[in-house]
Amino acid sequence: MSRKLLAALLSLTVTLALALALIYRPLPTEDLPARVGQAMQSSGVAHPVTAVLLNFRSYDTLLEVGVLLIAVVVALALREAQPDGPDRMGLDNPLLRAITAWLMPLMLMVAGYLLWAGSTRPGGAFQAGAVLAACGVLLRLCGTGLGWLEQPWRLRAGLALGPLVFLVVGTATMLAGSSFLAYPAPLAGVLILFIELNLMVSIALALVSLFRLAPPQSDSPHFADRRRSRRE
């Protein structure tokens, strides 16, 4: 049996299994949106999505950030072990540099707005971190050095900052007599904002690191010249 036929059969089997699971899925026994609405007053935020991600189901968000951190750690281990490690990138494009200089303050303001707006409308740490990461990508394309990425200990500290703050807050709630990551209602909003602020930094550094550690195109002339110079 050829690989293509095997892959087609496997894809068909998985598709049928997912279709059957959707058709015969069990009906919900509880009205979850109603329960979320009832608990919004003690969530510390006004947006239900933020309340679910950072309060009611904060375990899931902590695990998601942990998975992102593991991905960066694996990328660091694999990329730094290669003989053609990441080099300083810089495009000789005056237009890109000029646009970046104009866009950078605006993008920083947008990132701050998304972080602050997450409590009342769509936004939050992941969106703000993605905008900050885009700033880092533009700076790297312009050849501007990024201090957090140049110093390994700073990069590691920044990557671990968000998950560590998450764990510290959860441990503090346990020491106060509550469950893990069960925030007291009067402090829920402040704790969520504090967690999101640190998560924004870690997410931005993680995304920029993945861009920085991406292998170059093997068929590009620049890649071939660099490999040849390293071997010599």
C-alpha positions as CSV (number, residue, x, y, z in Angstrom):
1,M,0.0,0.0,0.0
2,S,1.4,3.4,-1.0
3,R,1.9,6.2,1.4
4,K,-0.6,8.4,-0.4
5,L,-3.3,5.8,-0.2
6,L,-2.5,5.2,3.5
7,A,-2.6,8.9,4.2
8,A,-5.9,9.2,2.3
9,L,-7.5,6.3,4.3
10,L,-6.3,7.7,7.6
11,S,-7.6,11.2,6.7
12,L,-11.0,9.7,5.7
13,T,-11.2,7.7,8.9
14,V,-10.4,10.7,11.1
15,T,-12.9,12.9,9.2
16,L,-15.7,10.3,9.6
17,A,-14.9,9.9,13.3
18,L,-15.1,13.6,13.8
19,A,-18.4,13.8,11.9
20,L,-19.9,11.0,14.0
21,A,-18.7,12.7,17.2
22,L,-20.4,16.0,16.1
23,I,-23.6,14.2,15.1
24,Y,-24.0,12.1,18.2
25,R,-22.5,14.5,20.7
26,P,-24.2,14.6,24.1
27,L,-26.4,17.5,24.8
28,P,-25.1,19.9,27.5
29,T,-26.6,19.2,30.9
30,E,-26.0,22.8,32.1
31,D,-26.5,26.2,30.7
32,L,-22.8,27.3,30.8
33,P,-23.4,30.8,29.4
34,A,-26.0,31.4,32.1
35,R,-23.6,30.2,34.8
36,V,-20.8,32.5,33.5
37,G,-23.3,35.5,33.5
38,Q,-24.2,34.7,37.1
39,A,-20.6,34.7,38.2
40,M,-19.5,37.8,36.3
41,Q,-19.9,40.1,39.3
42,S,-17.1,38.3,41.2
43,S,-14.8,37.7,38.2
44,G,-13.1,41.1,38.4
45,V,-13.7,41.9,34.7
46,A,-16.6,42.8,32.6
47,H,-15.9,40.7,29.5
48,P,-17.0,37.1,29.7
49,V,-14.2,35.7,27.5
50,T,-11.5,37.3,29.8
51,A,-13.4,36.1,32.8
52,V,-13.4,32.5,31.5
53,L,-9.7,32.6,30.3
54,L,-8.2,34.3,33.3
55,N,-10.5,33.4,36.2
56,F,-13.0,30.5,35.7
57,R,-10.7,28.4,33.5
58,S,-7.3,29.9,34.3
59,Y,-5.8,26.5,34.4
60,D,-6.3,26.2,30.6
61,T,-4.5,29.5,30.0
62,L,-1.6,28.5,32.3
63,L,-1.2,25.3,30.3
64,E,-1.4,27.2,27.0
65,V,1.4,29.5,28.1
66,G,3.4,26.5,29.3
67,V,3.0,24.9,25.9
68,L,4.2,28.0,24.1
69,L,7.2,28.2,26.5
70,I,8.1,24.6,25.8
71,A,7.9,25.3,22.0
72,V,10.4,28.1,22.4
73,V,12.7,26.0,24.6
74,V,12.7,23.2,22.0
75,A,13.4,25.7,19.2
76,L,16.3,27.2,21.1
77,A,17.8,23.8,21.7
78,L,17.5,22.7,18.1
79,R,18.5,26.0,16.5
80,E,21.5,26.8,18.7
81,A,22.9,23.4,18.0
82,Q,23.0,24.0,14.3
83,P,26.3,25.3,12.8
84,D,24.4,28.1,11.0
85,G,22.9,29.6,14.2
86,P,20.7,32.7,13.9
87,D,22.5,35.7,12.5
88,R,21.6,39.4,12.8
89,M,19.1,40.2,10.2
90,G,18.8,43.5,8.4
91,L,17.2,44.5,5.1
92,D,18.8,47.4,3.3
93,N,15.4,49.1,2.7
94,P,15.0,52.8,3.6
95,L,11.3,52.6,3.2
96,L,10.9,49.8,5.7
97,R,13.0,51.7,8.2
98,A,11.0,54.9,7.7
99,I,7.7,53.1,8.1
100,T,8.9,51.2,11.1
101,A,9.9,54.4,12.8
102,W,6.4,55.8,12.2
103,L,4.6,52.7,13.2
104,M,6.5,51.7,16.3
105,P,4.9,54.3,18.7
106,L,1.4,53.5,17.3
107,M,1.9,49.7,17.7
108,L,3.1,50.2,21.3
109,M,0.0,52.2,22.0
110,V,-2.2,49.6,20.4
111,A,-0.6,46.9,22.5
112,G,-1.2,48.8,25.7
113,Y,-4.8,49.5,24.6
114,L,-5.4,45.8,23.9
115,L,-4.0,44.8,27.2
116,W,-6.2,47.4,29.1
117,A,-9.3,46.8,27.0
118,G,-9.3,43.0,27.6
119,S,-11.3,43.5,30.8
120,T,-14.3,45.0,29.1
121,R,-14.0,44.1,25.4
122,P,-12.1,41.8,23.0
123,G,-8.3,42.0,23.8
124,G,-5.9,40.8,26.5
125,A,-2.4,39.5,26.9
126,F,-2.3,37.3,23.8
127,Q,-3.4,40.0,21.4
128,A,-1.2,42.6,23.0
129,G,1.7,40.2,23.0
130,A,1.2,39.5,19.3
131,V,1.4,43.2,18.5
132,L,4.5,43.6,20.6
133,A,6.0,40.6,18.8
134,A,5.2,42.3,15.5
135,C,7.2,45.3,16.7
136,G,10.1,43.0,17.5
137,V,9.9,41.4,14.0
138,L,9.9,44.8,12.3
139,L,12.9,45.9,14.4
140,R,14.8,42.7,13.5
141,L,14.0,43.1,9.8
142,C,15.5,46.6,10.1
143,G,18.6,45.3,11.7
144,T,18.0,46.9,15.1
145,G,19.5,44.8,17.9
146,L,17.0,43.5,20.5
147,G,18.6,43.5,24.0
148,W,16.3,40.8,25.3
149,L,17.4,38.4,22.6
150,E,21.1,39.2,22.7
151,Q,21.5,38.3,26.4
152,P,20.5,34.7,27.1
153,W,19.7,35.2,30.8
154,R,17.4,38.1,30.0
155,L,15.6,36.1,27.3
156,R,15.1,33.2,29.7
157,A,13.9,35.5,32.5
158,G,11.4,37.2,30.2
159,L,10.1,33.9,28.8
160,A,9.6,32.5,32.3
161,L,8.1,35.7,33.7
162,G,4.5,35.2,32.7
163,P,4.2,31.5,33.8
164,L,6.1,32.2,37.0
165,V,3.8,35.1,37.9
166,F,0.8,32.9,37.1
167,L,2.1,30.2,39.5
168,V,3.0,32.7,42.2
169,V,-0.5,34.2,42.2
170,G,-2.0,30.7,42.3
171,T,0.2,29.7,45.2
172,A,-0.6,32.9,47.0
173,T,-4.4,32.2,46.7
174,M,-3.8,28.7,48.1
175,L,-1.8,30.1,51.1
176,A,-4.7,32.5,51.7
177,G,-7.1,29.6,52.1
178,S,-8.7,29.4,48.7
179,S,-8.2,27.0,45.8
180,F,-5.4,27.3,43.3
181,L,-6.0,30.4,41.1
182,A,-9.3,31.2,42.9
183,Y,-8.9,34.9,43.2
184,P,-10.7,36.8,46.0
185,A,-13.4,38.9,44.5
186,P,-12.1,42.3,45.7
187,L,-8.7,41.7,44.2
188,A,-9.7,39.7,41.1
189,G,-9.4,42.6,38.6
190,V,-6.0,43.7,39.9
191,L,-4.6,40.2,39.9
192,I,-5.9,39.5,36.4
193,L,-4.4,42.7,35.1
194,F,-1.1,41.9,36.8
195,I,-1.0,38.4,35.3
196,E,-1.9,39.7,31.8
197,L,0.8,42.3,32.0
198,N,3.5,39.7,32.6
199,L,2.0,37.3,30.2
200,M,2.1,39.9,27.4
201,V,5.9,40.2,27.9
202,S,6.5,36.5,27.8
203,I,4.2,35.9,24.8
204,A,5.8,38.7,22.8
205,L,9.3,37.3,23.6
206,A,8.2,33.8,22.7
207,L,6.8,34.8,19.3
208,V,9.9,37.0,18.5
209,S,12.2,34.2,19.5
210,L,10.4,31.7,17.2
211,F,10.8,34.2,14.3
212,R,14.4,34.7,15.1
213,L,15.1,31.0,15.4
214,A,13.3,30.0,12.2
215,P,15.8,28.4,9.8
216,P,16.7,30.3,6.6
217,Q,15.5,29.2,3.2
218,S,17.9,26.5,2.0
219,D,17.4,27.5,-1.6
220,S,18.3,31.2,-1.1
221,P,21.7,32.5,-2.4
222,H,22.3,34.2,1.0
223,F,21.9,30.8,2.8
224,A,24.2,29.1,0.4
225,D,26.9,31.8,0.8
226,R,26.6,31.7,4.6
227,R,26.9,28.0,4.8
228,R,30.0,28.1,2.5
229,S,31.7,30.8,4.5
230,R,31.1,28.9,7.8
231,R,32.6,25.7,6.4
232,E,35.7,27.6,5.2
